[in-house]
Amino acid sequence: MTAAPDNPAAAQPITSRVDWAVDPQDVRVWLDEFHVLHVEAKGQTFSDVQPRQAFPLSARGDYVGFIGEKDQEMVLVRNASQLDPESRKAVDEALARLYYRATILRIDSIAESMGVSLWEVVTDCGYAKFEVVDRQRYIRILPGGRFMITDADGNRFEIPCIYELDERSQRLVETET
């Protein structure tokens, strides 16, 4: 975690966005003591931003956008892996919180009640029980037998390859897709 800049005026949020993609050497990113993310690019500072990977599900690109109020992209950084080490650490920490997901290793049961699916699974983080409220919207089938499932609370669960699950788990997933 990096402290805020020495110049107090630099910590004031600016609402205009930086035009198009910027290079990593023109960007500085830090988390303050409250874990609020700030980004400075081309002389403008944006506070309380959220990072977004350009292609979070299928092709993790090296572009990271920073979203401000009203979901407006304020800065898009190309070659984000080349940010200075402190900025990269702040971005990685923020992205890890945002894109956290558990990997499903086994599915014990899936029950349905009034259109809501209740899943009981074993993940790489332990046992989990969660609800999926809209199968078409929150169960994404990706190439290579991969599934991304978002529960009613916004938590993400991944099945890296359905064919690597046991037969019973595979059949249960097929009932939901």
C-alpha positions in Angstrom: 0.0 0.0 0.0 1.4 3.4 -1.0 0.7 6.7 0.7 -1.1 9.5 -1.1 1.0 12.0 -2.9 2.8 14.8 -1.0 0.8 17.4 -2.9 -2.7 17.5 -1.2 -4.2 19.1 -4.3 -3.2 16.0 -6.3 -5.5 13.8 -4.2 -8.6 15.9 -5.2 -10.7 13.9 -7.7 -11.0 15.4 -11.2 -14.1 14.4 -13.2 -12.9 14.8 -16.8 -11.5 11.6 -18.3 -8.1 11.1 -20.0 -8.4 10.6 -23.7 -7.9 7.0 -24.9 -5.2 4.7 -23.7 -2.1 5.9 -21.8 1.3 4.3 -21.5 2.3 2.8 -18.1 5.2 5.4 -17.6 2.5 8.1 -17.6 0.5 6.5 -14.8 0.8 6.2 -11.0 -1.7 4.1 -9.0 -2.0 3.8 -5.2 -4.3 2.6 -2.4 -4.8 4.9 0.5 -5.0 3.8 4.1 -8.7 3.0 3.6 -8.0 0.8 0.5 -9.5 3.4 -1.8 -7.8 3.3 -5.2 -6.4 6.4 -6.9 -4.9 6.8 -10.3 -2.9 9.7 -11.7 -2.5 9.9 -15.4 -1.3 12.8 -17.6 -1.5 15.3 -14.8 -5.0 14.3 -13.7 -5.9 12.5 -10.5 -8.9 10.3 -10.1 -10.0 9.1 -6.7 -12.2 6.2 -5.7 -11.9 4.4 -9.0 -12.4 0.7 -9.7 -10.1 -1.2 -12.0 -11.4 -3.4 -14.8 -9.5 -5.8 -17.0 -10.3 -5.2 -20.7 -11.0 -9.0 -21.2 -11.6 -10.5 -17.8 -13.3 -13.7 -18.8 -11.7 -15.1 -21.9 -8.5 -13.4 -22.9 -6.8 -11.5 -20.1 -5.4 -8.6 -21.9 -2.8 -6.2 -20.7 -5.2 -3.3 -20.7 -6.6 -2.1 -17.4 -9.4 0.5 -17.3 -10.2 2.7 -14.2 -13.9 3.4 -13.8 -15.2 6.4 -11.9 -18.6 7.6 -10.9 -21.5 6.5 -13.1 -19.4 3.7 -14.6 -17.5 6.1 -16.8 -14.0 5.0 -17.8 -11.6 7.6 -16.7 -8.3 6.1 -17.7 -7.3 3.1 -19.9 -3.7 1.9 -19.3 -2.1 -0.2 -22.1 0.7 -2.6 -21.1 -0.4 -2.4 -17.4 2.1 -5.2 -16.5 4.8 -2.6 -17.1 3.5 -0.2 -14.4 6.1 0.7 -11.8 6.2 -1.9 -9.0 4.2 0.0 -6.4 1.5 0.9 -8.9 1.4 -2.7 -10.2 1.0 -4.0 -6.6 -1.9 -1.6 -6.0 -3.6 -2.6 -9.2 -3.1 -6.3 -8.6 -4.5 -6.1 -5.1 -7.6 -4.2 -6.3 -8.1 -6.6 -9.2 -7.7 -9.6 -6.9 -10.6 -8.3 -4.7 -12.7 -7.5 -7.7 -12.2 -10.7 -9.7 -12.0 -13.1 -6.8 -13.5 -16.4 -7.7 -13.6 -19.9 -6.2 -13.0 -22.9 -8.4 -15.6 -25.6 -8.2 -14.1 -29.0 -7.6 -17.3 -31.0 -7.0 -21.0 -30.4 -7.1 -23.0 -32.1 -4.3 -26.4 -31.0 -5.3 -28.4 -28.4 -7.3 -32.0 -27.9 -6.3 -34.6 -25.6 -7.8 -37.3 -23.6 -6.1 -39.5 -21.1 -7.9 -36.9 -20.6 -10.6 -33.9 -20.1 -8.3 -31.2 -22.8 -8.2 -29.6 -23.6 -4.9 -26.1 -25.0 -5.4 -24.1 -27.0 -2.9 -20.5 -27.4 -4.0 -16.9 -28.1 -2.9 -14.5 -25.4 -4.0 -10.7 -24.8 -3.7 -11.8 -22.5 -0.8 -14.0 -25.1 0.9 -17.7 -25.9 1.0 -20.1 -23.4 -0.5 -23.8 -23.0 -0.8 -25.2 -20.4 -3.1 -28.2 -19.3 -5.2 -28.4 -18.6 -8.9 -31.4 -16.5 -9.8 -31.3 -16.4 -13.6 -29.5 -19.3 -15.3 -29.4 -17.7 -18.7 -27.8 -14.5 -17.4 -25.5 -15.8 -14.6 -24.2 -19.1 -15.9 -21.8 -18.4 -18.7 -20.6 -21.2 -20.9 -17.1 -20.4 -22.2 -14.8 -22.1 -24.7 -13.1 -25.3 -23.7 -15.8 -26.6 -21.3 -15.3 -23.7 -18.9 -18.2 -22.2 -16.9 -18.4 -18.9 -15.0 -21.2 -18.8 -12.4 -22.3 -15.7 -10.6 -24.5 -16.1 -7.5 -27.2 -13.9 -6.1 -24.6 -12.0 -4.0 -22.3 -11.3 -7.0 -19.7 -14.0 -5.9 -18.1 -15.8 -8.8 -17.5 -19.5 -9.2 -15.5 -21.1 -12.0 -15.5 -24.5 -13.5 -12.2 -24.5 -15.5 -13.3 -27.6 -17.5 -16.5 -29.4 -16.9 -15.0 -32.6 -18.3 -12.5 -32.7 -15.4 -15.4 -33.0 -12.9 -16.7 -36.3 -11.8 -19.6 -37.7 -13.8 -22.3 -36.8 -11.3 -21.1 -33.2 -11.1 -21.1 -33.0 -14.9 -24.7 -34.3 -15.1 -25.8 -31.7 -12.4 -24.3 -28.9 -14.4 -26.0 -30.1 -17.6 -29.4 -29.8 -15.9 -28.7 -26.1 -15.4 -27.5 -25.2 -18.9 
